[in-house]
Amino acid sequence: MDNNDVLRRFRYAMDVKDSTMVKIFQLGKCNVDLVGVKALMAKEDDPGFMVCGDDAMLLFLDGLITYNRGVREDGGQPPSKSSQELNNNLILKKMKIALELRQDDLMEIFSLAGVSVSKGELTALFRKEGHKNYRPCQDQFLRNFLKGLGLRNRR
């Protein structure tokens, strides 16, 4: 999944307004204004479309954590490592942290999307790459998470 698609699906699932998206980007130290958010939310064939790069997506996710959980007690925000490769596992992990989801919450979200997932499968997604039980998060799995998140929040 490309970053713009993740942003669009997340925004729909959580029913986030453009002004809130701007605030989240700003909390992540990413300089995106209202016009920029509209360009990021546009479809690929729209004239005002702007690609959301990996760095902007990482900053958005960090801003989302700060927006939902508040500023850390030590006053700082964990810097996103520019060497950190953005992948679906990292997106899922940061959304889990930002939304304060537990394992049972994740299982409920996936079941709402029609996906049966075990606790072992979930923990494998959050392991470090290189660990013997690490499993990469496929695009369809992330799509189902965002779909289930929308179903859960739009009841």
C-alpha positions as CSV (number, residue, x, y, z in Angstrom):
1,M,0.0,0.0,0.0
2,D,1.2,3.4,-0.7
3,N,1.3,6.1,2.0
4,N,-1.4,8.2,0.5
5,D,-3.8,5.2,0.5
6,V,-3.0,4.5,4.1
7,L,-3.6,8.2,5.0
8,R,-7.0,8.2,3.1
9,R,-8.1,4.9,4.7
10,F,-7.0,6.0,8.2
11,R,-8.7,9.4,7.8
12,Y,-12.0,7.7,6.7
13,A,-11.8,5.0,9.5
14,M,-11.3,7.5,12.3
15,D,-13.4,10.3,10.7
16,V,-10.6,12.8,11.0
17,K,-11.2,16.3,9.7
18,D,-8.7,18.2,7.5
19,S,-7.8,20.7,10.3
20,T,-7.1,17.8,12.6
21,M,-4.9,16.2,10.0
22,V,-2.9,19.4,9.8
23,K,-2.5,19.5,13.6
24,I,-1.3,15.8,13.6
25,F,1.3,16.6,10.9
26,Q,2.5,19.7,12.8
27,L,2.8,17.7,16.1
28,G,5.0,15.3,14.1
29,K,7.2,18.3,13.1
30,C,6.1,18.0,9.5
31,N,5.2,21.3,7.8
32,V,1.9,20.5,6.0
33,D,-0.9,23.0,5.7
34,L,-4.5,22.6,4.8
35,V,-3.7,22.7,1.0
36,G,-1.1,20.1,1.6
37,V,-3.5,17.8,3.4
38,K,-6.0,18.1,0.5
39,A,-3.2,17.3,-2.0
40,L,-2.2,14.2,0.0
41,M,-5.9,13.0,0.2
42,A,-6.5,13.5,-3.5
43,K,-6.5,10.6,-5.9
44,E,-3.5,9.9,-8.1
45,D,-5.2,11.2,-11.2
46,D,-6.4,14.5,-9.6
47,P,-4.4,17.6,-10.7
48,G,-3.5,18.7,-7.1
49,F,-2.2,15.2,-6.1
50,M,0.9,15.2,-3.9
51,V,2.9,12.0,-3.0
52,C,3.3,11.3,0.7
53,G,6.9,10.1,1.1
54,D,8.1,7.7,3.8
55,D,9.6,10.5,5.9
56,A,6.3,12.5,5.9
57,M,4.4,9.3,6.8
58,L,6.7,8.6,9.7
59,L,6.3,12.1,11.0
60,F,2.5,11.8,10.6
61,L,2.5,8.6,12.7
62,D,4.7,10.2,15.4
63,G,2.3,13.2,15.4
64,L,-0.6,10.8,15.7
65,I,1.0,9.2,18.8
66,T,1.5,12.7,20.3
67,Y,-2.0,13.8,19.4
68,N,-3.7,10.8,21.0
69,R,-1.4,10.1,23.9
70,G,0.0,13.5,24.7
71,V,3.6,14.8,25.0
72,R,6.0,12.4,26.7
73,E,6.8,13.1,30.3
74,D,10.4,13.8,29.5
75,G,9.1,16.6,27.3
76,G,10.5,15.2,24.1
77,Q,9.2,13.2,21.2
78,P,11.0,10.1,20.1
79,P,12.8,11.0,16.9
80,S,11.9,8.9,13.8
81,K,15.1,7.4,12.6
82,S,15.6,8.4,9.0
83,S,17.4,5.1,8.6
84,Q,14.3,3.3,9.8
85,E,12.6,1.8,6.8
86,L,8.9,2.4,6.6
87,N,6.9,-0.8,6.1
88,N,3.5,-2.1,6.9
89,N,4.7,-3.6,10.2
90,L,5.9,-0.2,11.4
91,I,2.7,1.5,10.3
92,L,0.6,-1.1,12.2
93,K,2.8,-0.8,15.3
94,K,2.7,3.0,15.4
95,M,-1.1,3.0,14.9
96,K,-1.4,0.4,17.6
97,I,0.6,2.6,20.0
98,A,-1.3,5.8,19.0
99,L,-4.7,4.3,19.4
100,E,-3.7,2.4,22.6
101,L,-4.9,-0.9,21.2
102,R,-4.3,-4.1,23.1
103,Q,-4.1,-7.6,21.6
104,D,-7.8,-8.2,22.2
105,D,-8.7,-4.9,20.5
106,L,-6.6,-5.9,17.4
107,M,-8.3,-9.3,17.3
108,E,-11.7,-7.6,17.4
109,I,-10.8,-5.2,14.7
110,F,-9.6,-7.9,12.4
111,S,-12.7,-10.0,13.1
112,L,-14.9,-7.1,12.1
113,A,-13.1,-7.1,8.8
114,G,-13.7,-10.8,8.4
115,V,-10.2,-11.9,9.2
116,S,-9.5,-14.6,11.8
117,V,-6.1,-14.0,13.4
118,S,-4.4,-15.8,16.3
119,K,-2.4,-14.2,19.1
120,G,0.7,-15.8,17.7
121,E,0.2,-14.3,14.3
122,L,-0.3,-10.8,15.8
123,T,2.8,-11.0,18.0
124,A,4.8,-12.1,14.9
125,L,3.9,-8.8,13.2
126,F,5.4,-6.8,16.1
127,R,8.7,-8.6,16.4
128,K,11.9,-7.1,15.2
129,E,12.9,-7.9,11.6
130,G,15.4,-10.8,11.7
131,H,13.7,-12.5,14.6
132,K,12.9,-16.1,13.8
133,N,9.2,-15.6,14.4
134,Y,9.0,-12.2,12.6
135,R,6.3,-12.1,9.8
136,P,6.0,-9.2,7.3
137,C,2.6,-7.5,7.3
138,Q,1.2,-7.8,3.8
139,D,-0.8,-5.0,2.2
140,Q,-4.1,-6.9,2.4
141,F,-3.6,-7.4,6.2
142,L,-3.0,-3.7,6.7
143,R,-6.1,-2.9,4.5
144,N,-8.2,-5.3,6.6
145,F,-6.9,-3.6,9.8
146,L,-8.0,-0.2,8.5
147,K,-11.3,-1.5,7.3
148,G,-12.0,-3.1,10.7
149,L,-10.9,0.1,12.4
150,G,-13.5,2.0,10.4
151,L,-16.2,-0.5,11.2
152,R,-15.4,-0.4,14.8
153,N,-15.3,3.4,15.0
154,R,-18.3,4.1,12.8
155,R,-20.8,1.9,14.6
